[in-house]
């Protein structure tokens, strides 16, 4: 693919490895008919701008891994599952907003994102972290100044939930 801007007005989903390694893709806009994004669909693309529409229900493993120019991600309320390593290695990623519908996050979803300091998870119940690796994390350890904002009434449940408890001191209510 030799496009800088991709406008995908497909029905259904984006296949596994669909745009893997497309080094020219800098912006992706999804049509409202897309419901899923496959495994490694945009891996290694220099995507800087990403708008995931309401209607997408799942984001595949490694879907946006190593998108080194990606700075912010908003995962809409319609998404229920983000698979393992979905945004791993997004070295410019500073802000993530996770919608209310997310019930499961894959392990290492946001690992190797060294400047990710602003995380908001709107789900009232901490999303379950699917453990598939020997070492299961959500975020890098010891990132200076990171806060994980969760609904005020859910702070304690996040601080004690499996994997989330690793980041208990960074969890605050909104």
Buried (B, 14 or more C-beta within 10 A) or exposed (E): EEEEEBEBEEEEBBBBBBBBEBEEBBBBBBEEEBBBBBBBBBBBBBBBEBEBBEBBBBBBBBBBBBBBBBBBBEBBEBBBBBBBBBBBBBBBBBBBBBBBBBBBBBBBBBBBBBBBBBBBBBBEEBBBBBBEEEEBBBBBEEBEEBBBBBBEEBBEBBBEBEBBEBBBEBBEEE
